[in-house]
Amino acid sequence: MYLVMEGLPVDPRNLAATSYAPPTSVPQYQQLLGALRQMQCAPTVPTAPPAPPVDTLTLSQSAAPASAVNPALTPYIQNGTISRLTEMLHKLLMGQPAKQEQPKAPASPAQPEPKPEPKPEGSGPLLRQGANGDPVRRLQDRLRELGFDPGATDGAMGPKTVAAVKGFQQAKGLQVDGIVGPQTWTALGIKVDGQASAPKPEGSGPLLKQGANGDPVRRLQDRLRELGFDPGATDGAMGPKTVAAVKGFQQSKGLQVDGIVGPKTWTELGIKVEGQVSMPKPGGSGPLLKQGANGDPVRKLQDRLRELGFDPGASDGAMGPRTVAAVKGFQQSKGLQADGIVGPKTWTELGIRVEGQVHQTPGGNSDEVINIGGPKPAVRRQGHYIGAHLAGQFDAMVAAAARDGINLQISSGYRSRAEQEELWRANPNPKYVARPGTSNHEKGDAIDFRNTPGAYDWLKRNATRFGFHNYPPEPWHYSLNGG
């Protein structure tokens, strides 16, 4: 078709400006005509037959011969009005410049979306400090792989492994308790089978023995009953029935069966107990003992004094000066009358019950024949045992020395095997002490004398007259055979 500018025909096909798609509706023509009228170049509808339809409509100052252009349009061409009109027409008619379609590149085959890697699952038995077994070993290996040091891979859930677990839990934002449960196993990402041995519950408490009283005893009685042992009434008193229950429990656990609740027994009981315990003063009893006493009660007294830190000399069953001195020291430490006599108050403080016969001899001499456990019977001289077969010749020799102004005193006589072993432990040198089982003292055949003034010289000159012979390296030692 033709558009006529101020009555002049313009062939759109001869205009070389930007291409536009032709109007296709009446409203579009009306908008175009309105725009041209605003620029004072309103077209009129041509009377000539329309030109064949074209595919595009263009406007340009060089599109038609000069004779076909209205001189009134020249300023608009020069100042770019026509160009602006072209742009306006494009916007009115199409909205956007026509763009040449680019050939579409062939679509590449769709790539499958990457699937997220599955989160490793983890599981295992509940582990806490004290647990043992292969699951703990696997845990330690895994912690080490992840950069946490659990210590040795020993299958023991000790403090270092627990610390490593806590470090891992903190790094993963888990509850930091050192216990490996489902959430921690999941974060560790390994599956572990097997059972771990459960840690033995810890236990502690004060030392309890028969006679103890207080709340710890009550807690002990409750625990024994829980474990199937009958301690009697829960009265807080450690009586015979409670002690019997403790012994039964100790026997079931392979402990020393003594009825005393110490660290090992508390550990097996598995409870922690605190509190004060009142211990009654241990009862004690025994026969009256004073210097010159002889017998098994004296030997038990000597053993007890030694246990308590007082030296009574040899445990020979003879209440001689050294034992008496030890008794006095003990009595003084307890605020008792320090008289060296062991009566009811001293026995109570000693805390032992002693029975048996005591032979009291004035001056320490007795012809009563006593069996002290050696191969021959014994008698008492100067508070010491000597072989009964030596008594006559010994008495004669002592009397002869006394007539010469010499006081012969025994330092050691008939020894028990225990006494000889004690001497050997103190000085295990055969040059000075005979080996246990070889000494003439153990046979009742030898006597040692104290170095009283002139005693050794007198014995060297006279002892053989009474059947005693000296062992040369020891001027104090005399026996029947000189050994």
C-alpha positions in Angstrom: 0.0 0.0 0.0 1.0 3.7 -0.1 1.2 6.3 2.5 1.0 9.9 1.2 3.0 12.6 3.0 1.1 15.9 2.5 -0.5 14.4 -0.7 2.8 13.0 -2.0 3.0 9.3 -2.6 5.7 7.4 -0.7 6.5 3.8 -1.6 7.5 2.0 1.6 9.5 -0.5 -0.5 11.9 2.4 -1.5 12.6 3.5 2.1 15.8 2.0 3.5 15.4 2.5 7.3 14.9 0.0 10.0 12.3 -2.6 9.0 9.0 -2.8 10.7 6.2 -5.3 10.4 3.1 -3.7 8.6 0.0 -2.6 10.5 -2.5 -5.3 10.6 -5.5 -3.7 12.4 -7.5 -0.5 12.3 -6.5 0.7 15.8 -2.8 0.4 14.8 -3.5 2.7 11.7 -5.3 5.2 13.9 -2.4 5.4 16.3 0.0 5.9 13.4 -2.1 8.7 11.9 -2.3 10.4 15.2 1.5 10.4 15.6 2.0 11.9 12.1 -0.5 14.6 12.7 1.4 15.7 15.8 4.5 16.2 13.5 2.3 18.2 11.0 2.8 15.7 8.3 -0.5 13.9 8.4 -1.0 11.5 5.5 -4.1 11.1 3.4 -5.5 8.0 2.0 -4.3 7.7 -1.7 -6.8 7.6 -4.5 -4.6 5.4 -6.7 -4.9 1.8 -6.5 -2.8 0.4 -3.7 0.5 -1.1 -4.4 0.9 -4.8 -3.9 1.2 -5.6 -0.2 4.7 -5.5 1.2 6.2 -7.4 4.1 7.8 -4.3 5.8 7.2 -0.6 6.1 10.2 1.7 6.1 10.7 5.5 6.3 14.0 7.2 5.4 15.2 10.5 4.1 16.8 8.7 1.2 13.9 6.4 0.5 12.2 8.5 -2.4 13.4 10.9 -5.1 13.7 14.5 -4.0 10.8 15.5 -6.3 8.6 13.3 -4.3 9.4 14.8 -0.9 7.4 17.7 0.6 9.9 20.6 1.3 8.2 20.9 4.6 9.7 17.6 5.7 13.3 18.6 5.1 13.9 20.1 8.5 12.4 17.0 10.1 14.7 14.8 8.1 17.7 16.9 9.0 16.9 17.2 12.7 16.2 13.4 13.1 12.5 13.8 13.6 11.8 11.2 10.9 14.2 8.8 12.7 12.3 9.4 16.0 9.1 8.9 14.1 10.4 5.6 12.9 11.2 4.5 16.4 7.8 5.7 17.6 6.1 3.8 14.8 8.0 0.7 15.8 7.0 1.0 19.4 3.4 1.7 18.5 3.1 -1.0 15.9 5.3 -3.8 17.3 6.7 -2.8 20.7 10.3 -4.1 19.9 12.6 -4.0 16.9 12.3 -7.0 14.7 15.3 -9.2 15.4 16.6 -11.8 13.1 16.3 -15.1 14.7 19.5 -17.0 15.2 19.5 -20.6 14.5 19.1 -22.6 17.7 22.0 -24.8 18.7 21.0 -28.4 19.0 20.0 -29.1 22.6 22.7 -31.1 24.4 21.5 -34.3 26.0 20.2 -33.6 29.6 22.9 -34.4 32.2 21.5 -36.3 35.2 21.6 -34.3 38.4 24.3 -35.5 40.8 22.8 -37.4 43.6 24.0 -36.4 47.1 26.4 -39.0 48.6 24.6 -41.0 51.2 25.6 -40.1 54.8 27.5 -43.0 56.4 25.5 -44.7 59.0 26.9 -45.8 62.3 25.9 -48.0 65.2 27.5 -49.9 68.1 27.0 -50.8 71.8 26.9 -48.2 74.5 30.4 -47.4 75.7 31.5 -45.4 78.7 34.6 -45.1 80.8 35.7 -48.5 82.2 34.2 -50.5 79.2 36.5 -53.1 77.7 36.4 -55.2 74.5 36.7 -55.2 70.8 34.1 -52.4 70.3 36.3 -50.1 72.3 39.3 -51.1 70.1 37.3 -50.3 66.9 36.3 -47.0 68.5 39.9 -46.1 69.2 41.0 -46.9 65.6 38.2 -44.7 64.2 38.9 -41.8 66.5 42.6 -42.0 65.4 41.5 -42.0 61.7 39.5 -38.8 62.4 42.4 -37.0 64.1 41.5 -37.6 67.7 44.1 -39.3 70.0 42.6 -42.1 72.1 45.9 -43.3 73.4 46.9 -47.0 72.9 44.5 -49.2 70.9 44.1 -51.5 73.9 40.3 -52.0 74.0 40.1 -50.3 77.3 37.9 -47.2 77.6 40.2 -45.2 79.8 40.5 -41.5 80.5 42.5 -40.7 77.3 39.9 -42.5 75.1 37.1 -40.7 76.9 38.9 -37.3 76.3 39.2 -38.1 72.6 35.4 -39.0 72.5 34.6 -35.7 74.1 36.8 -33.8 71.6 35.0 -35.6 68.7 31.6 -34.9 70.2 32.4 -31.2 70.6 33.6 -31.0 67.0 30.3 -32.5 65.8 28.1 -30.4 68.0 26.9 -33.3 70.1 26.4 -33.5 73.8 30.0 -33.7 75.3 29.7 -36.4 77.9 32.3 -39.0 76.7 29.7 -41.7 76.4 29.4 -43.3 72.9 25.7 -43.8 72.2 23.6 -43.9 69.0 24.2 -40.2 68.0 28.0 -40.5 68.5 28.1 -43.8 66.6 26.2 -42.2 63.7 28.6 -39.3 63.6 31.6 -41.7 63.7 30.1 -43.4 60.6 31.0 -47.0 61.4 29.0 -50.1 62.4 30.5 -52.0 65.2 29.2 -55.3 66.5 30.1 -57.2 69.7 29.6 -56.6 73.4 31.8 -54.6 75.7 32.2 -55.7 79.2 30.5 -53.2 81.5 32.7 -51.3 83.9 32.7 -52.4 87.4 31.0 -49.8 89.6 33.4 -48.0 91.8 33.1 -48.2 95.5 34.7 -46.6 98.5 34.1 -46.1 102.2 35.7 -46.1 105.6 37.3 -49.1 107.1 34.7 -51.2 109.0 35.3 -54.1 111.3 33.4 -55.8 114.0 32.2 -53.3 116.7 32.0 -50.4 114.3 28.9 -48.2 114.5 27.4 -45.4 112.3 25.7 -44.6 109.0 28.4 -46.3 106.9 27.6 -49.6 108.6 23.9 -49.0 107.9 24.6 -48.4 104.2 26.8 -51.6 104.2 23.9 -53.6 105.7 21.5 -52.3 103.1 23.9 -53.2 100.2 24.6 -56.7 101.6 20.8 -57.4 101.7 20.4 -56.1 98.1 23.1 -58.6 97.0 21.5 -61.5 98.8 23.5 -61.7 102.0 21.7 -61.4 105.3 23.4 -58.9 107.7 20.6 -59.0 110.3 18.9 -55.8 111.3 19.8 -52.5 109.6 20.9 -51.0 112.8 24.2 -49.4 111.9 26.0 -51.8 114.3 28.7 -54.1 112.9 27.8 -57.2 114.9 28.6 -60.9 114.3 25.7 -61.3 111.8 26.9 -58.4 109.7 30.5 -59.7 109.8 29.3 -63.1 108.8 27.4 -61.6 105.8 30.6 -59.7 104.8 32.6 -62.9 105.0 30.0 -64.6 102.7 30.2 -61.8 100.2 34.0 -61.8 100.3 34.1 -65.5 99.7 31.8 -65.1 96.7 34.1 -62.5 95.2 37.3 -64.4 95.8 38.5 -61.8 98.4 40.3 -62.5 101.6 37.6 -63.7 104.0 38.3 -61.6 107.1 35.0 -59.8 107.7 36.7 -56.4 107.5 35.4 -54.0 104.9 38.3 -52.3 103.3 39.1 -50.8 99.8 38.8 -54.1 97.9 35.5 -55.1 99.6 34.0 -51.6 99.0 35.0 -51.8 95.3 33.2 -55.1 94.9 30.2 -53.8 96.8 30.1 -51.0 94.2 28.8 -48.2 96.4 30.5 -45.0 97.6 29.9 -44.4 101.3 30.9 -41.4 103.4 30.5 -40.6 107.1 32.0 -41.1 110.4 32.3 -44.5 112.2 32.7 -44.9 115.9 35.0 -47.7 116.8 34.7 -49.2 120.3 37.9 -49.6 122.1 39.0 -53.2 121.4 38.4 -55.4 124.4 41.3 -57.3 125.8 41.9 -59.8 128.6 44.5 -62.1 129.9 46.3 -63.4 133.0 48.2 -61.2 135.3 51.8 -60.9 134.0 54.8 -59.5 135.8 58.6 -59.9 135.6 59.5 -63.6 135.9 56.3 -64.9 134.3 56.7 -67.6 131.7 54.4 -69.3 129.2 52.4 -68.8 126.0 50.5 -65.7 127.3 53.9 -63.9 127.7 54.8 -64.9 124.1 51.5 -63.4 122.8 52.2 -60.3 124.8 55.6 -59.9 123.3 54.2 -60.4 119.8 51.5 -57.7 120.4 54.0 -55.3 121.8 56.1 -55.7 118.7 53.1 -55.1 116.4 52.5 -51.8 118.3 56.0 -50.6 117.9 57.5 -51.6 121.3 60.5 -53.9 121.4 60.1 -56.7 124.0 63.2 -58.6 122.8 62.8 -62.2 121.6 59.4 -63.7 121.7 60.6 -66.4 124.1 57.7 -66.5 126.5 59.8 -65.1 129.3 58.8 -61.9 131.0 62.3 -60.6 131.4 63.6 -57.0 131.9 63.4 -56.1 128.2 59.7 -57.2 128.0 58.9 -55.4 131.2 60.6 -52.2 129.8 58.4 -52.6 126.6 55.3 -52.9 128.7 56.2 -49.8 130.7 56.7 -47.8 127.5 53.3 -49.0 126.2 51.6 -48.1 129.4 53.1 -44.6 129.4 51.9 -44.0 125.8 48.3 -44.9 126.9 48.3 -42.8 130.1 48.3 -45.9 132.3 50.3 -46.5 135.4 53.8 -47.5 134.1 54.6 -50.4 136.5 55.4 -53.1 133.9 52.6 -55.3 135.2 50.1 -56.5 132.6 46.6 -56.4 134.3 43.0 -55.8 133.0 43.6 -52.1 132.0 46.8 -52.9 130.1 45.2 -55.9 128.4 42.2 -53.7 127.3 44.5 -51.2 125.7 46.5 -54.0 124.1 43.3 -55.1 122.5 43.9 -58.9 122.5 42.3 -61.7 124.4 44.8 -64.2 125.7 44.3 -67.5 127.5 46.8 -70.0 128.9 48.8 -71.0 131.9 51.6 -68.8 133.3 54.4 -70.0 135.4 55.7 -67.3 137.8 59.2 -67.9 139.2 60.7 -65.6 141.8 64.1 -64.5 140.5 63.5 -66.1 137.1 64.7 -69.6 138.1 62.5 -72.7 137.9 63.1 -76.4 137.8 59.7 -77.0 136.3 60.4 -78.9 133.0 58.8 -77.1 130.1 58.5 -78.1 126.5 59.2 -75.1 124.3 59.0 -76.9 121.0 62.6 -78.0 120.8 64.0 -81.6 120.8 64.7 -81.5 124.5 62.8 -80.2 127.6 63.8 -76.9 129.2 64.0 -75.3 132.6 64.2 -71.6 133.6 67.4 -69.9 134.7 67.8 -66.1 135.2 64.5 -65.7 133.3 65.8 -67.7 130.3 65.2 -71.2 129.1 68.1 -73.6 129.0 68.2 -77.3 128.3 67.1 -79.2 131.4 70.1 -81.5 131.0 72.4 -78.5 131.5 70.8 -77.2 134.6 73.0 -79.0 137.2 76.4 -78.1 135.7 75.2 -74.6 134.9 74.2 -74.0 138.6 77.5 -75.3 139.8 79.5 -73.1 137.4 77.5 -70.0 138.4 78.1 -70.7 142.0 81.8 -71.2 141.5 82.1 -67.9 139.6 80.2 -66.1 142.3 82.7 -67.4 144.9 85.4 -65.8 142.8 83.5 -62.5 142.6 82.3 -63.0 139.1 78.6 -62.6 138.2 77.7 -64.8 135.3 74.6 -63.7 133.5 72.8 -65.4 130.6 72.1 -63.4 127.5 70.6 -66.2 125.4 69.8 -69.9 126.1 67.5 -72.4 124.6 66.0 -70.8 121.4 63.0 -71.7 119.4 63.2 -72.1 115.7 61.3 -68.8 115.3 63.9 -67.0 117.4 66.8 -68.4 115.4 65.1 -67.3 112.2 64.7 -63.8 113.6 68.4 -63.6 114.4 69.3 -64.9 110.9 67.1 -62.3 109.2 68.8 -59.6 111.2 72.3 -60.8 110.3 72.3 -63.6 107.6 76.1 -64.2 108.0 77.0 -67.8 109.1 80.2 -66.3 110.6 78.2 -64.7 113.3 74.8 -66.4 113.3 74.1 -70.1 112.7 71.6 -70.9 110.0 68.1 -71.9 111.4 68.1 -75.6 112.0 71.9 -75.9 112.7 72.4 -73.9 115.9 73.2 -75.6 119.2 70.9 -73.1 120.8 67.9 -74.7 119.0 68.9 -78.1 120.6 69.1 -76.7 124.1 72.9 -77.4 124.2 74.3 -73.9 124.3 74.4 -70.8 126.5 75.6 -67.2 125.7 76.8 -65.1 128.5 76.8 -61.3 129.1 80.1 -59.5 129.2 80.0 -58.7 132.9 83.3 -57.6 134.5 85.8 -60.5 134.3 83.2 -63.0 133.0 84.9 -63.9 129.7 88.3 -64.4 131.3 86.9 -66.5 134.1 84.9 -68.7 131.6 88.0 -69.2 129.4 89.9 -70.6 132.4 87.2 -72.5 134.2 84.2 -73.4 131.9 85.7 -76.8 130.8 85.7 -78.0 134.4 81.9 -77.9 134.2 81.6 -79.5 130.8 81.2 -76.3 128.7 83.4 -75.5 125.8 84.0 -72.2 124.0 83.4 -71.5 120.3 86.7 -69.5 119.8 85.3 -66.7 117.5 82.7 -65.9 120.1 84.0 -65.4 123.7 80.4 -65.4 125.0 79.3 -68.7 123.4 79.6 -72.0 125.3 78.2 -75.4 124.5 78.7 -79.1 125.3 80.7 -79.7 122.1 82.2 -76.2 121.5 80.1 -75.7 118.4 
